[in-house]
Amino acid sequence: MKYYPIYLDVSEKRCVVVGGGDVAERKVMKLLECDAEVIVVSNAVTPGLAAMIEGNIIDHIPDDYDSGYIKGAFIVVGATDRDEVNEKIYRDSQDRGILVNIVDDPKRCDFIVPSIVRTGDLAIAISTGGKSPIMARKLREEIEQAYGPEYGILLDIMGALREKMITRGESPEDNKEVFESVFDSGIIKYIMKEEWGRVKETLFDLTREEVDVDAIVADK
């Protein structure tokens, strides 16, 4: 199986998680990080899920799985320990054209969830095609060490700079050269050392644009 890499917008979309254990809780947390509208279907739930239900962070259907509970869902996650229930979740989702993920069962998945390194808006996904979660975790830990929060700040700076550059009406080729010069300038070292004056000077010298670096840093 070769998966098509994609980042999916689940913001304010109905995402149903069937199951109430620790695995289900982890799946719910990841969906909430992306502002999904989460519904958990399970008679029993973990204390963590119970707290989210009590706080109206997620919705809860205290019942065994029924196909009617996934009506209108954008994605469905099956996280139960009963194979026959997971099979029904998979079949029902397929019949309705709903994207489905049955945890730890790649053959019953329209998509798999990669291991993610996230710093600010920078997200690096690692996937082993479902073959080795351990390898994905080990690689994620290595990448986390290599790409710390300074890269999230640099990304915000590059985003602010991009907006300014686009309004100048330069050609894409010229803009590309400017962006590459900034990225290759060693500016990341100044960010790591919190030498914000050097960061501003480097940006202006290379682009003739002023970026509100202080506001970007203050927002972190």
Secondary structure by P-SEA (a helix, b strand, c coil): ccccbbbbbccccbbbbccccaaaaaaaaaaaaaccbbbbbcccccaaaaaaaaacccccccccccccccccccbbbbbcccaaaaaaaaaaaaaacccccccccccccccccccccccccbbbbbbcccccaaaaaaaaaaaaaaccaaaaaaaaaaaaaaaaaaaacccaaaaaaaaaaaaacaaaaaaaacaaaaaaaaaaaccccccaaaaaaaac
